[in-house]
Amino acid sequence: MYAEIIVDIASEQVDRVFTYQVPDTLRIVPGMRVRVPFGPREKEGFVIRLKETADYDESKIKPILAALEDFPAVLPELMELAWEIRAKCHCPLCEALRLMLPAEMRGGRVKVKTEEYVRLLIPPERIDEAIESQKRAKSRQMLIRLLSDGQAHPVEELRPMFRDVRSPITYLAEREMLEIIEKEALRAPYYGRADAAIDPALTPEQEEALSELIPALTHPTKPFLLQGVTGSGKTEVYIRLVREALRQGKGAIILVPEIVLTPQMINWFRSRFGNAMAVLHSRLSAGERFDEWRRIRKGDARIVIGARSAVFAPVEKLGVLIVDEEHEQTYLSDRFPQYDAREIAVSRGKREGAAVLLASATPSIVSYAMTRRGDYTLIEMPHRVLNRPLPKIHLVDMRQELRMGNHGMFSGLLQQKLEQCIGEGHQAMLFINRRGYASSVNCRKCGETIKCSRCDVSMTYHSFDQTLRCHYCGEIRPMPKACPSCGSTYIKPMGIGTQKVEEELNRRFPGAGVIRMDIDTTSEKNAHFELVDRFRAGQAKILLGTQMIAKGLDFPQVTLVGAVMADLTLNFPDYRAAERTYQLLVQVAGRAGRGEQPGEVVIQTYQPDHYAIQSAAKQDYRAYFNQEFGRRKSDLYPPFTMMARFLCEAKEMPAALATAESIKNRIIEEFSSSPLYRRIFFIRADEAPITRIQDRARAQVLMKLLNHPDTDKLLARFQEMAGENYPAKVYLEINPASLA
């Protein structure tokens, strides 16, 4: 028997199957990971298929050295998906296969954790005799008594009762009076509390949605897009749909965009399904992630909740795939191979006959356009549960506030509403999509802005430790006492961030309690769980945060939401800036009034007439979609085209620019006489918007490609070009999450 194996080396040169002999002593099946000789080294590999005969001289075929697990790590359906990713993302197959596994499995960096148990082997009728025989060793007598129930006991539980538990265990084991057993010990993630919950009565809109969704579990159809306003009860629809999938003997995957949303979703599902679920996200330890993956692979957990990579969870007999807050950019991978978890979910659902549900109050332009084209089925839930009203939204023109002499960060209206909210014993949430204390530090004499030494971005001032920090490479330096350019002491932090807003809130509302949620306060493990639990328990009246608080969170006592700098994202150099602004504002507004009390929202902006802000204030998705869709069509942006770029990174900018120019010229030269060139609507080589990150100069070849079947041929050739040798390191990006 022979096996075709992909060796786990991420190189185009070895991106092909190699044939190895299967020794008679090994049981090998497709999908297994194995260790094989490869040249002078030993490497890991994936078994793709088995065959009876070899295609060349059998005497030259080397044998497989060992199987790394006794089961196939990659399911057949996921193996097929890996081939699809290889073709679509133009990456080596082993890169696609790595997505299917916890990273730490490679190289044996994580292993099954075991725990030692001991069990008495003495028959019950001879226990008294055994105790008497050890009368000179009180520790052995006590150990026999503790184990006399015949059950296996963890050694760690026995340890506190003895000065040295190992000595009596060893003595009795050597005389075959007890046995030592190794059992697998699962490293369980911290989930927080989840009390059992009773099913609430469904609203007519929830019942109608389920009447369309449940039949798709047995008769798969095209994907569904559920557009439900914030507070309409989308999660209850997920729970009922998953319950029906389980009843049919199938599994479920629920994707969430932010780690901060994971504990809330986990607790909702645990309150209904107990521990029949697993969680996968980047904040788990290597051991926790490995053990959760094993529980899923063995079928012990039939429900998986997690971030983007959970779309590859090894769930057999998959019944439903749910993508919550499907509009979020976090579903786009910014690492190679770049993939869109939403597209993967749709592809996997089609391949495995599972229902696919994308859901959001503010669907992405691309997904909503798919419903217009008939590729997705649209389900709408336009009302909140119990017919609670959507929050009343106030637009505040900050230009007018300046004219009235208000130079502070809070408008008069927001200050008034905060005082009223806190005075009535309710809670408020404030959103500002910028962390730190001040967005930059400037010299008022020469105008110098202090920038990172490794990146072409201004450094952010953090007040808690008086440092300047780069949010791209992590460089930290002390706050200077004088301008490094002219020596002036007139140096001052400019702009505002979450830390500065927190300081101002504590000054204006002493005793109210402020919880700040941003990357800085949630970097520790389980910090996001603890902060959310504290706010839910009422330990603070104000929750302040970046976009991580803007979606999905459900706090019944929140009656007021304030967007401090609503148009911050509107000025990003990205064609999706208006889309992201609209989505953020509607999502953050949706945190207000989810309980019995009605909610209010104050949106502070310097661009109150912009269509994205106007539509968000009216919560009118269709008006926004029509205007944004029309703009994309006239300017030929996705979904009408595809954005692609070669990102070129080098030590110095001349090398990066030279590489970009060379690639652009090669594309023009190679394709100008080909019909494929008509698929390139636009091509330009220049510096990237952020010219330096982590001490690497960045240039780009930016292209708009027309959507056409032939475009795949272009992309395949572009990937080959990206893999060639240049003065700069080259990456090919397709519809990247960020164009910076």
Salt bridges, closest charged atoms under 4 A:
GLU4 OE1 - ARG49 NH1 2.36
GLU4 OE2 - LYS51 NZ 3.08
ASP8 OD1 - ARG98 NE 2.79
ASP8 OD2 - ARG106 NE 2.84
ASP15 OD2 - ARG86 NE 2.96
GLU42 OE1 - ARG35 NE 3.08
GLU44 OE1 - ARG33 NH1 3.13
ASP55 OD2 - LYS51 NZ 3.06
GLU69 OE2 - ARG33 NH2 2.58
GLU80 OE1 - ARG351 NE 3.20
GLU84 OE1 - ARG351 NH2 2.80
GLU95 OE1 - ARG98 NH1 3.63
GLU104 OE2 - ARG289 NH2 2.83
GLU116 OE1 - ARG166 NH2 2.51
GLU129 OE2 - ARG126 NH2 3.54
GLU132 OE2 - LYS135 NZ 3.65
ASP149 OD1 - HIS153 NE2 3.07
GLU156 OE2 - ARG159 NH2 3.02
GLU174 OE1 - ARG175 NH1 3.60
GLU179 OE2 - ARG119 NH2 2.51
GLU184 OE1 - ARG294 NH2 2.94
GLU184 OE1 - LYS298 NZ 3.62
ASP195 OD2 - ARG193 NH2 3.05
ASP199 OD2 - ARG243 NH1 2.46
ASP199 OD1 - ARG272 NH1 2.88
GLU205 OE2 - HIS383 ND1 2.51
GLU236 OE2 - ARG240 NE 2.71
GLU236 OE1 - ARG272 NH2 2.67
GLU244 OE2 - ARG247 NH2 2.61
GLU258 OE2 - LYS551 NZ 3.23
GLU288 OE1 - LYS525 NZ 2.75
ASP291 OD2 - ARG187 NE 2.84
GLU292 OE1 - ARG295 NH1 2.98
GLU316 OE1 - ARG297 NH1 3.48
GLU325 OE1 - HIS327 ND1 3.92
GLU328 OE2 - HIS327 NE2 3.02
GLU328 OE1 - LYS551 NZ 3.46
ASP340 OD1 - ARG342 NE 2.95
GLU343 OE1 - LYS88 NZ 3.11
GLU352 OE2 - ARG348 NE 2.66
ASP375 OD2 - ARG373 NH2 2.51
GLU380 OE2 - ARG622 NH2 2.75
ASP397 OD2 - ARG399 NH2 2.98
GLU424 OE1 - HIS426 NE2 3.80
ASP456 OD1 - LYS451 NZ 3.12
ASP465 OD2 - ARG469 NH2 2.54
GLU475 OE2 - ARG477 NH2 3.06
GLU502 OE1 - ARG516 NE 2.75
GLU504 OE2 - ARG507 NH2 2.58
GLU504 OE2 - ARG508 NE 2.66
ASP518 OD2 - ARG516 NH1 2.82
ASP520 OD1 - ARG435 NH2 3.03
ASP520 OD2 - HIS462 ND1 3.60
ASP554 OD1 - ARG594 NE 3.35
ASP574 OD1 - ARG576 NE 2.93
ASP574 OD2 - ARG580 NH1 3.86
GLU579 OE1 - ARG632 NH2 2.58
GLU600 OE2 - HIS394 NE2 2.75
GLU600 OE2 - LYS417 NZ 3.07
GLU628 OE2 - ARG631 NH2 2.79
GLU628 OE2 - ARG632 NE 2.94
ASP635 OD2 - ARG631 NH1 3.93
GLU649 OE2 - ARG698 NE 3.88
GLU652 OE1 - ARG692 NH2 3.95
GLU661 OE1 - LYS664 NZ 3.64
GLU670 OE2 - ARG717 NE 2.76
ASP686 OD2 - ARG684 NE 2.98
ASP695 OD2 - LYS651 NZ 2.91
ASP695 OD1 - ARG692 NH1 3.62
ASP710 OD2 - ARG679 NH2 3.60
ASP710 OD2 - HIS708 ND1 3.72
ASP710 OD1 - LYS713 NZ 3.80
GLU720 OE1 - ARG717 NH1 3.03
GLU724 OE1 - ARG666 NH1 2.65
GLU724 OE2 - ARG717 NH1 3.80
GLU733 OE1 - ARG645 NE 2.64
